Amino acid sequence: MSRSFYHFLLKYRMNKPTNEVAAFANAAYDDHSFPKHSTDYYELTNYLELNGSYLPSMSIFDQAWDLYMLNE
């Protein structure tokens, strides 16, 4: 994979999010501890389960991860 999940996710940021992935992207951008260089599903899942209180459901991460895998 050429770029990290975080950098992929940033392309979904919006001033006024219209979907859950965009809201996740905005929240991840504001999370200064987010593992910005990670390409590892398990590292990201573990981080979000412990620190991702802004993520109402891990299924949103899974949806974003599927997009990442399709596009990278």
Backbone hydrogen bonds, N-H to C=O, Kabsch-Sander energy under -0.5 kcal/mol:
donor,donor_aa,acceptor,acceptor_aa,energy
5,F,38,S,-2.3
8,F,4,S,-1.9
9,L,5,F,-3.1
10,L,6,Y,-1.8
11,K,8,F,-1.3
12,Y,9,L,-2.3
13,R,10,L,-1.8
23,A,19,N,-2.0
24,F,20,E,-2.4
25,A,21,V,-2.6
26,N,22,A,-2.3
27,A,23,A,-2.3
28,A,24,F,-3.0
29,Y,25,A,-2.1
30,D,26,N,-1.6
31,D,27,A,-1.0
32,H,30,D,-1.1
34,F,31,D,-1.6
36,K,34,F,-1.9
38,S,35,P,-1.4
41,Y,39,T,-0.6
44,L,40,D,-2.3
45,T,41,Y,-2.8
46,N,42,Y,-2.5
47,Y,43,E,-2.3
48,L,44,L,-2.7
49,E,45,T,-2.6
50,L,46,N,-1.6
51,N,47,Y,-2.8
52,G,48,L,-2.2
53,S,51,N,-1.1
55,L,52,G,-2.4
60,I,57,S,-1.5
61,F,57,S,-0.7
62,D,58,M,-2.3
63,Q,59,S,-2.2
64,A,60,I,-2.3
65,W,61,F,-3.1
66,D,62,D,-2.3
67,L,63,Q,-1.8
68,Y,64,A,-2.3
69,M,65,W,-2.8
70,L,66,D,-1.9
71,N,67,L,-1.7
72,E,68,Y,-1.5
